[in-house]
Amino acid sequence: MTPRDAAPAAAGEPDAVSLAEASARDPAASLAASSAETSRAGPGAAPVSADMPEAPCPPGPVPQDMSPDLRDRSVRTLAWLGDAEFEREVRVRLAQRGDYPTDRLHAMTARVVCAEAQAELLAALEPTLDEAELGVVRRARNLNVKAGGRGVRNARDYRSATALEALVAHWCFGAAGGRRRFEALVLPWLATRIDAAVAAASRAPRRG
């Protein structure tokens, strides 16, 4: 079939050859013609293929403070997690107070993260705990653990410290509203103990 035999373009619609020739002669005119075609299709319209899959919906926002639910772990694992989380909270708050030599940071941390201090905190918390929280405390207290490290004076304090650490993990790694419970019940006590640790460190004689 010769070009003459080809069916003419619909009235008012430029064919591909005329558009190409117009673009070569006058790019601005070509751009105007292309804009006119888009406006007839509707604002924001784009060529859509029947085979083109629909774009998936974007995922919703992920809460930044979401922690994995680890309450089904053994009470030993909970205590291990809680030990790290409790000390992390203490270290962050000490760092917020200012820059100190690392030996002083370690000394101040040890005043707060020790079995005696943690046992004292747990004794103050127990009257406010619900049944689930008291259950975690009882299970951790009944662990067969050996006192040792961090200047532990007796096994009773060590067991109470282990129970507190398991409770911290219960709050921070799964319990509904647990992080809020931790912040409401533990952080005020931490602030007071850290104040005392900083004051004691400032009175301590410098070595060397």
C-alpha positions in Angstrom: 0.0 0.0 0.0 1.4 3.4 -1.0 1.3 6.4 1.3 -1.5 7.8 -0.9 -3.7 4.7 -0.2 -3.3 5.2 3.6 -6.5 6.2 5.5 -6.4 9.9 6.3 -6.2 11.0 9.9 -9.4 12.0 11.7 -10.4 15.6 11.2 -8.6 17.9 13.6 -6.0 15.2 14.7 -2.5 15.6 13.3 -0.9 12.4 12.0 2.5 11.2 13.2 4.3 12.4 10.0 2.9 15.9 10.2 3.8 16.1 13.9 7.4 15.0 13.2 7.7 17.5 10.4 6.3 20.3 12.6 8.7 19.4 15.4 11.6 19.7 13.0 10.5 23.0 11.7 9.3 24.6 14.9 9.9 22.9 18.3 7.8 25.4 20.1 4.8 24.7 17.9 5.3 21.0 18.4 5.3 21.5 22.2 2.0 23.5 22.0 0.4 20.8 19.9 1.4 18.1 22.4 0.0 20.2 25.3 -3.3 20.6 23.4 -3.5 16.8 23.0 -2.9 16.4 26.8 -5.6 18.9 27.6 -8.2 17.1 25.5 -7.4 13.9 27.5 -8.0 15.7 30.7 -5.7 17.3 33.4 -3.0 15.0 34.7 -3.9 12.2 32.2 -1.1 9.9 31.1 -1.0 7.1 28.6 -2.1 3.9 30.4 -1.6 0.4 29.0 -4.3 -2.1 29.6 -1.6 -4.6 30.7 0.0 -2.1 33.2 -0.5 -3.3 36.8 -1.9 -0.9 39.3 0.7 0.8 41.5 0.7 -0.7 45.0 -0.5 1.5 47.9 2.4 2.9 49.9 2.9 1.3 53.2 1.7 3.1 56.3 4.1 4.8 58.7 5.9 2.5 61.1 6.0 3.7 64.7 9.6 4.7 65.6 9.4 3.3 69.2 8.1 -0.1 68.2 10.0 -2.9 70.0 9.6 -6.6 69.3 7.4 -8.6 71.6 9.8 -10.9 73.5 7.6 -11.7 76.6 7.6 -15.3 75.7 11.3 -15.6 76.2 12.6 -17.3 79.3 12.9 -15.2 82.4 16.7 -15.5 82.2 16.6 -14.0 78.7 14.3 -11.2 80.0 16.7 -10.4 82.8 19.6 -10.3 80.4 17.7 -7.9 78.1 16.5 -5.8 81.0 20.0 -5.5 82.4 21.2 -4.0 79.1 18.1 -1.7 78.7 18.4 -0.4 82.3 22.1 0.4 81.9 21.4 2.0 78.5 18.9 4.4 80.1 21.4 5.3 82.8 24.2 5.9 80.4 22.0 8.1 78.1 21.0 10.3 81.0 24.5 10.6 82.3 25.7 11.7 78.8 22.9 14.2 78.8 24.3 15.8 81.9 27.5 16.6 80.2 31.0 15.4 79.1 32.9 13.5 81.8 36.0 11.4 81.7 35.1 7.8 81.0 36.4 6.6 84.3 34.0 8.9 86.1 31.2 7.8 83.8 31.9 4.2 84.8 32.0 5.1 88.4 28.7 7.1 88.3 27.0 4.3 86.3 28.1 1.7 88.9 26.4 3.7 91.7 23.1 3.4 89.9 23.4 0.0 88.1 24.3 -2.1 91.1 22.3 -4.9 92.8 21.7 -2.9 96.0 20.3 0.1 94.2 18.1 -2.0 91.9 16.8 -4.0 94.9 15.9 -0.7 96.6 14.0 0.4 93.4 12.1 -2.9 93.2 11.0 -2.7 96.8 9.6 0.8 96.1 7.9 -0.4 92.9 6.2 -3.7 94.2 3.2 -2.1 95.8 2.3 -0.5 92.4 2.7 -3.6 90.3 -0.2 -5.5 88.7 -0.6 -9.3 88.7 1.2 -9.9 85.4 4.2 -7.7 86.6 4.3 -9.4 90.0 4.3 -12.8 88.2 7.5 -11.7 86.2 9.1 -10.6 89.5 8.3 -13.9 91.3 9.6 -16.0 88.4 12.9 -14.1 88.2 13.4 -14.1 92.0 13.1 -17.9 92.0 15.9 -18.3 89.6 18.9 -20.3 90.8 21.5 -17.5 90.4 24.8 -16.9 92.0 25.6 -13.5 93.4 28.7 -12.0 92.0 30.1 -8.9 90.3 29.4 -5.2 90.8 30.0 -5.4 94.5 27.0 -7.5 95.4 26.8 -7.9 99.1 24.2 -10.6 99.4 22.2 -13.1 97.3 18.8 -11.5 98.2 19.8 -8.2 96.6 21.1 -10.0 93.6 17.8 -11.9 93.1 15.9 -8.7 93.5 18.1 -7.0 90.9 17.5 -9.9 88.5 13.8 -9.6 89.1 13.9 -5.8 88.3 15.8 -6.4 85.1 13.3 -9.0 84.0 10.5 -6.6 84.7 12.2 -3.8 82.7 12.4 -6.2 79.7 8.7 -7.1 80.2 7.8 -3.5 80.0 10.1 -2.5 77.2 9.8 -5.5 74.9 6.2 -6.3 74.5 3.8 -5.4 77.3 1.0 -3.1 76.1 1.8 0.4 77.5 4.9 -1.1 79.1 7.2 1.7 77.9 4.9 4.3 79.5 4.9 2.3 82.7 8.7 2.2 82.7 8.9 5.9 82.1 6.4 6.8 84.8 7.7 4.4 87.5 11.4 4.1 86.9 12.6 7.3 85.3 11.8 9.6 88.3 13.9 7.2 90.5 16.7 7.2 87.9 16.8 11.0 87.9 17.2 11.1 91.7 19.9 8.4 91.7 21.8 10.0 88.9 21.7 13.4 90.7 23.3 11.7 93.7 25.9 9.9 91.5 26.9 13.1 89.8 27.2 15.0 93.1 29.3 12.2 94.6 31.6 12.1 91.6 32.1 15.9 91.8 33.2 15.5 95.4 35.6 12.6 94.7 39.3 13.6 94.6 40.9 13.5 91.2 43.7 11.1 90.7 47.1 12.2 89.3 
